[in-house]
Each structure stands twice: as structure tokens, then as C-alpha cells.
């Protein structure tokens, strides 16, 4: 991100951005008040990006957890537990 305080210009360059990040940034800049906020404090854009990345990483972790959890159940089926009163 490059920010020129005197000119009010912001240059934000993102490579390989997820569609959700692009959509959220588009919705953000459609509102004129948000654009003024971003010109005053452009790091609000970075907060949006980091929030979306966090959401994406959380989703990936849960997907991987499901895959490995299923793999562990297939390889090591849990034995039936026997209780003392049986």
C-alpha cells in the first residue's frame, strides 16, 4: 500500500486475491463516506483484507481438520468403550 497524505491518493496492489476480498473492497468503496474514511486512514482497507484472509484461513483449517479426522477414523477405528458396570 502506498499513501500520499498531501495528495490523498492511495495505491493498493493485491495479487491473487480471493473473490470475497475483491467483493468486500468493491462494496466498501461504493459508499462515498467509506472512500473519505479510506483517504483519511487507508489502513482501513488493510483491516478488510486481513479480516477476509483470517476468515479464509479459518475455513481452510476446518476443511483440513475434517479430512484428517476422517482419515484417522478409517485407519484407527475407536474401540467400543466398556464401562465398569457392564
VMD Tcl script that builds the backbone (N, CA, C; Angstrom):
set m [mol new atoms 258]
animate dup $m
set s [atomselect $m all]
$s set {name element resname resid chain x y z} {
  {N N UNK 1 A 0.841 -1.154 0.000}
  {CA C UNK 1 A 0.000 0.000 0.000}
  {C C UNK 1 A 0.892 1.224 0.000}
  {N N UNK 2 A 0.545 2.181 -0.840}
  {CA C UNK 2 A 1.275 3.445 -0.886}
  {C C UNK 2 A 0.266 4.560 -0.646}
  {N N UNK 3 A 0.619 5.484 0.236}
  {CA C UNK 3 A -0.301 6.534 0.641}
  {C C UNK 3 A 0.394 7.875 0.581}
  {N N UNK 4 A -0.205 8.799 -0.125}
  {CA C UNK 4 A 0.321 10.156 -0.221}
  {C C UNK 4 A -0.596 11.062 0.590}
  {N N UNK 5 A -0.180 11.429 1.797}
  {CA C UNK 5 A -1.031 12.235 2.688}
  {C C UNK 5 A -1.412 13.568 2.066}
  {N N UNK 6 A -0.486 14.205 1.382}
  {CA C UNK 6 A -0.767 15.531 0.841}
  {C C UNK 6 A -1.735 15.488 -0.341}
  {N N UNK 7 A -1.614 14.465 -1.176}
  {CA C UNK 7 A -2.472 14.384 -2.359}
  {C C UNK 7 A -3.725 13.563 -2.152}
  {N N UNK 8 A -3.770 12.786 -1.068}
  {CA C UNK 8 A -4.940 11.971 -0.808}
  {C C UNK 8 A -5.069 10.774 -1.736}
  {N N UNK 9 A -3.988 10.395 -2.381}
  {CA C UNK 9 A -4.022 9.238 -3.282}
  {C C UNK 9 A -3.629 7.977 -2.528}
  {N N UNK 10 A -4.308 6.893 -2.858}
  {CA C UNK 10 A -3.972 5.598 -2.276}
  {C C UNK 10 A -3.756 4.622 -3.417}
  {N N UNK 11 A -2.680 3.865 -3.329}
  {CA C UNK 11 A -2.418 2.817 -4.301}
  {C C UNK 11 A -2.350 1.501 -3.548}
  {N N UNK 12 A -3.280 0.615 -3.854}
  {CA C UNK 12 A -3.343 -0.690 -3.200}
  {C C UNK 12 A -3.213 -1.744 -4.281}
  {N N UNK 13 A -2.230 -2.598 -4.140}
  {CA C UNK 13 A -1.983 -3.635 -5.133}
  {C C UNK 13 A -2.064 -5.000 -4.449}
  {N N UNK 14 A -2.968 -5.849 -4.936}
  {CA C UNK 14 A -3.147 -7.188 -4.369}
  {C C UNK 14 A -3.005 -8.214 -5.489}
  {N N UNK 15 A -2.206 -9.226 -5.261}
  {CA C UNK 15 A -2.018 -10.289 -6.246}
  {C C UNK 15 A -2.722 -11.548 -5.782}
  {N N UNK 16 A -3.404 -12.219 -6.684}
  {CA C UNK 16 A -4.047 -13.486 -6.372}
  {C C UNK 16 A -5.089 -13.359 -5.275}
  {N N UNK 17 A -5.841 -12.279 -5.311}
  {CA C UNK 17 A -6.813 -12.007 -4.261}
  {C C UNK 17 A -8.019 -12.952 -4.396}
  {N N UNK 18 A -8.554 -13.363 -3.244}
  {CA C UNK 18 A -9.747 -14.198 -3.234}
  {C C UNK 18 A -10.948 -13.358 -3.669}
  {N N UNK 19 A -11.901 -13.971 -4.344}
  {CA C UNK 19 A -13.087 -13.210 -4.789}
  {C C UNK 19 A -13.822 -12.520 -3.643}
  {N N UNK 20 A -13.816 -13.115 -2.462}
  {CA C UNK 20 A -14.512 -12.494 -1.332}
  {C C UNK 20 A -13.856 -11.181 -0.924}
  {N N UNK 21 A -12.542 -11.123 -1.016}
  {CA C UNK 21 A -11.832 -9.886 -0.673}
  {C C UNK 21 A -12.162 -8.811 -1.703}
  {N N UNK 22 A -12.135 -9.191 -2.968}
  {CA C UNK 22 A -12.439 -8.238 -4.033}
  {C C UNK 22 A -13.863 -7.700 -3.890}
  {N N UNK 23 A -14.813 -8.593 -3.614}
  {CA C UNK 23 A -16.207 -8.166 -3.448}
  {C C UNK 23 A -16.361 -7.218 -2.262}
  {N N UNK 24 A -15.711 -7.561 -1.171}
  {CA C UNK 24 A -15.831 -6.722 0.027}
  {C C UNK 24 A -15.205 -5.346 -0.189}
  {N N UNK 25 A -14.077 -5.288 -0.884}
  {CA C UNK 25 A -13.458 -3.991 -1.177}
  {C C UNK 25 A -14.332 -3.173 -2.126}
  {N N UNK 26 A -14.920 -3.838 -3.115}
  {CA C UNK 26 A -15.817 -3.124 -4.044}
  {C C UNK 26 A -17.013 -2.528 -3.296}
  {N N UNK 27 A -17.611 -3.321 -2.418}
  {CA C UNK 27 A -18.759 -2.821 -1.644}
  {C C UNK 27 A -18.344 -1.667 -0.736}
  {N N UNK 28 A -17.135 -1.753 -0.197}
  {CA C UNK 28 A -16.638 -0.702 0.680}
  {C C UNK 28 A -16.487 0.615 -0.063}
  {N N UNK 29 A -15.897 0.577 -1.256}
  {CA C UNK 29 A -15.634 1.835 -1.971}
  {C C UNK 29 A -16.862 2.371 -2.708}
  {N N UNK 30 A -17.947 1.592 -2.788}
  {CA C UNK 30 A -19.177 2.109 -3.396}
  {C C UNK 30 A -19.801 3.213 -2.539}
  {N N UNK 31 A -19.528 3.196 -1.247}
  {CA C UNK 31 A -20.059 4.198 -0.340}
  {C C UNK 31 A -19.081 5.375 -0.268}
  {N N UNK 32 A -19.570 6.571 -0.593}
  {CA C UNK 32 A -18.714 7.761 -0.617}
  {C C UNK 32 A -18.092 8.046 0.741}
  {N N UNK 33 A -18.851 7.823 1.819}
  {CA C UNK 33 A -18.294 8.065 3.161}
  {C C UNK 33 A -17.116 7.143 3.441}
  {N N UNK 34 A -17.212 5.897 2.971}
  {CA C UNK 34 A -16.110 4.959 3.168}
  {C C UNK 34 A -14.867 5.396 2.401}
  {N N UNK 35 A -15.060 5.949 1.217}
  {CA C UNK 35 A -13.919 6.431 0.425}
  {C C UNK 35 A -13.222 7.562 1.169}
  {N N UNK 36 A -14.002 8.463 1.744}
  {CA C UNK 36 A -13.408 9.560 2.510}
  {C C UNK 36 A -12.647 9.028 3.719}
  {N N UNK 37 A -13.211 8.011 4.365}
  {CA C UNK 37 A -12.533 7.386 5.507}
  {C C UNK 37 A -11.219 6.769 5.057}
  {N N UNK 38 A -11.245 6.079 3.923}
  {CA C UNK 38 A -10.035 5.431 3.408}
  {C C UNK 38 A -8.978 6.458 3.014}
  {N N UNK 39 A -9.408 7.605 2.488}
  {CA C UNK 39 A -8.440 8.650 2.146}
  {C C UNK 39 A -7.793 9.229 3.397}
  {N N UNK 40 A -8.558 9.307 4.468}
  {CA C UNK 40 A -8.020 9.825 5.727}
  {C C UNK 40 A -7.158 8.771 6.427}
  {N N UNK 41 A -7.633 7.523 6.419}
  {CA C UNK 41 A -6.916 6.426 7.077}
  {C C UNK 41 A -6.967 5.182 6.179}
  {N N UNK 42 A -6.029 5.057 5.245}
  {CA C UNK 42 A -6.081 3.950 4.281}
  {C C UNK 42 A -5.880 2.571 4.892}
  {N N UNK 43 A -5.439 2.515 6.128}
  {CA C UNK 43 A -5.244 1.210 6.744}
  {C C UNK 43 A -6.574 0.516 7.042}
  {N N UNK 44 A -7.685 1.238 6.878}
  {CA C UNK 44 A -8.986 0.575 6.967}
  {C C UNK 44 A -9.115 -0.471 5.864}
  {N N UNK 45 A -8.501 -0.221 4.724}
  {CA C UNK 45 A -8.501 -1.207 3.635}
  {C C UNK 45 A -7.723 -2.454 4.038}
  {N N UNK 46 A -6.622 -2.240 4.736}
  {CA C UNK 46 A -5.813 -3.369 5.187}
  {C C UNK 46 A -6.574 -4.210 6.211}
  {N N UNK 47 A -7.370 -3.567 7.035}
  {CA C UNK 47 A -8.176 -4.298 8.013}
  {C C UNK 47 A -9.173 -5.202 7.299}
  {N N UNK 48 A -9.790 -4.703 6.247}
  {CA C UNK 48 A -10.723 -5.518 5.463}
  {C C UNK 48 A -10.012 -6.728 4.880}
  {N N UNK 49 A -8.845 -6.508 4.317}
  {CA C UNK 49 A -8.084 -7.599 3.701}
  {C C UNK 49 A -7.677 -8.629 4.749}
  {N N UNK 50 A -7.156 -8.178 5.876}
  {CA C UNK 50 A -6.739 -9.112 6.928}
  {C C UNK 50 A -7.920 -9.874 7.508}
  {N N UNK 51 A -9.062 -9.221 7.634}
  {CA C UNK 51 A -10.258 -9.897 8.138}
  {C C UNK 51 A -10.701 -11.002 7.181}
  {N N UNK 52 A -10.701 -10.713 5.904}
  {CA C UNK 52 A -11.086 -11.727 4.913}
  {C C UNK 52 A -10.057 -12.861 4.850}
  {N N UNK 53 A -8.778 -12.541 4.971}
  {CA C UNK 53 A -7.750 -13.585 4.992}
  {C C UNK 53 A -7.904 -14.478 6.218}
  {N N UNK 54 A -8.229 -13.883 7.344}
  {CA C UNK 54 A -8.459 -14.664 8.560}
  {C C UNK 54 A -9.639 -15.614 8.366}
  {N N UNK 55 A -10.713 -15.118 7.775}
  {CA C UNK 55 A -11.888 -15.952 7.523}
  {C C UNK 55 A -11.538 -17.097 6.578}
  {N N UNK 56 A -10.762 -16.806 5.535}
  {CA C UNK 56 A -10.363 -17.839 4.574}
  {C C UNK 56 A -9.462 -18.880 5.239}
  {N N UNK 57 A -8.501 -18.433 6.021}
  {CA C UNK 57 A -7.603 -19.373 6.709}
  {C C UNK 57 A -8.367 -20.243 7.698}
  {N N UNK 58 A -9.333 -19.668 8.390}
  {CA C UNK 58 A -10.153 -20.433 9.323}
  {C C UNK 58 A -10.914 -21.523 8.585}
  {N N UNK 59 A -11.460 -21.177 7.439}
  {CA C UNK 59 A -12.190 -22.148 6.625}
  {C C UNK 59 A -11.269 -23.275 6.147}
  {N N UNK 60 A -10.074 -22.926 5.727}
  {CA C UNK 60 A -9.110 -23.931 5.262}
  {C C UNK 60 A -8.720 -24.870 6.391}
  {N N UNK 61 A -8.484 -24.321 7.566}
  {CA C UNK 61 A -8.110 -25.154 8.712}
  {C C UNK 61 A -9.227 -26.145 9.041}
  {N N UNK 62 A -10.469 -25.686 9.048}
  {CA C UNK 62 A -11.585 -26.590 9.348}
  {C C UNK 62 A -11.745 -27.658 8.258}
  {N N UNK 63 A -11.518 -27.278 6.999}
  {CA C UNK 63 A -11.583 -28.268 5.917}
  {C C UNK 63 A -10.502 -29.333 6.093}
  {N N UNK 64 A -9.287 -28.904 6.426}
  {CA C UNK 64 A -8.206 -29.865 6.642}
  {C C UNK 64 A -8.473 -30.737 7.859}
  {N N UNK 65 A -9.018 -30.142 8.893}
  {CA C UNK 65 A -9.360 -30.905 10.088}
  {C C UNK 65 A -10.348 -32.019 9.752}
  {N N UNK 66 A -11.324 -31.718 8.932}
  {CA C UNK 66 A -12.305 -32.716 8.527}
  {C C UNK 66 A -11.652 -33.841 7.739}
  {N N UNK 67 A -10.767 -33.496 6.813}
  {CA C UNK 67 A -10.077 -34.513 6.013}
  {C C UNK 67 A -9.247 -35.427 6.901}
  {N N UNK 68 A -8.423 -34.841 7.762}
  {CA C UNK 68 A -7.558 -35.669 8.608}
  {C C UNK 68 A -8.348 -36.419 9.671}
  {N N UNK 69 A -9.408 -35.831 10.153}
  {CA C UNK 69 A -10.237 -36.517 11.133}
  {C C UNK 69 A -10.866 -37.767 10.512}
  {N N UNK 70 A -11.364 -37.638 9.291}
  {CA C UNK 70 A -11.936 -38.796 8.590}
  {C C UNK 70 A -10.877 -39.861 8.313}
  {N N UNK 71 A -9.669 -39.426 7.976}
  {CA C UNK 71 A -8.578 -40.364 7.717}
  {C C UNK 71 A -8.225 -41.127 8.989}
  {N N UNK 72 A -8.161 -40.450 10.104}
  {CA C UNK 72 A -7.826 -41.111 11.358}
  {C C UNK 72 A -8.910 -42.100 11.769}
  {N N UNK 73 A -10.152 -41.785 11.516}
  {CA C UNK 73 A -11.237 -42.697 11.870}
  {C C UNK 73 A -11.186 -43.967 11.033}
  {N N UNK 74 A -10.783 -43.839 9.765}
  {CA C UNK 74 A -10.694 -45.008 8.889}
  {C C UNK 74 A -9.517 -45.878 9.303}
  {N N UNK 75 A -8.382 -45.276 9.612}
  {CA C UNK 75 A -7.179 -46.038 9.950}
  {C C UNK 75 A -7.253 -46.644 11.345}
  {N N UNK 76 A -7.796 -45.923 12.280}
  {CA C UNK 76 A -7.839 -46.373 13.670}
  {C C UNK 76 A -9.263 -46.241 14.213}
  {N N UNK 77 A -10.122 -47.168 13.854}
  {CA C UNK 77 A -11.469 -47.055 14.397}
  {C C UNK 77 A -11.422 -47.166 15.918}
  {N N UNK 78 A -12.149 -46.313 16.565}
  {CA C UNK 78 A -12.095 -46.307 18.026}
  {C C UNK 78 A -12.789 -47.548 18.577}
  {N N UNK 79 A -12.128 -48.236 19.509}
  {CA C UNK 79 A -12.754 -49.439 20.095}
  {C C UNK 79 A -13.934 -49.019 20.960}
  {N N UNK 80 A -14.874 -49.952 21.078}
  {CA C UNK 80 A -16.031 -49.659 21.919}
  {C C UNK 80 A -15.561 -49.619 23.364}
  {N N UNK 81 A -16.047 -48.641 24.062}
  {CA C UNK 81 A -15.656 -48.491 25.459}
  {C C UNK 81 A -16.522 -49.377 26.330}
  {N N UNK 82 A -15.909 -50.023 27.276}
  {CA C UNK 82 A -16.635 -50.861 28.220}
  {C C UNK 82 A -16.605 -50.160 29.563}
  {N N UNK 83 A -17.746 -50.093 30.172}
  {CA C UNK 83 A -17.855 -49.437 31.449}
  {C C UNK 83 A -17.817 -50.462 32.564}
  {N N UNK 84 A -17.428 -50.061 33.732}
  {CA C UNK 84 A -17.257 -50.964 34.876}
  {C C UNK 84 A -18.546 -51.676 35.247}
  {N N UNK 85 A -19.700 -51.057 34.999}
  {CA C UNK 85 A -20.962 -51.672 35.405}
  {C C UNK 85 A -21.520 -52.660 34.366}
  {N N UNK 86 A -20.837 -52.847 33.268}
  {CA C UNK 86 A -21.303 -53.795 32.242}
  {C C UNK 86 A -20.865 -55.187 32.530}
}
mol reanalyze $m
mol bondsrecalc $m
mol representation Tube
mol addrep $m
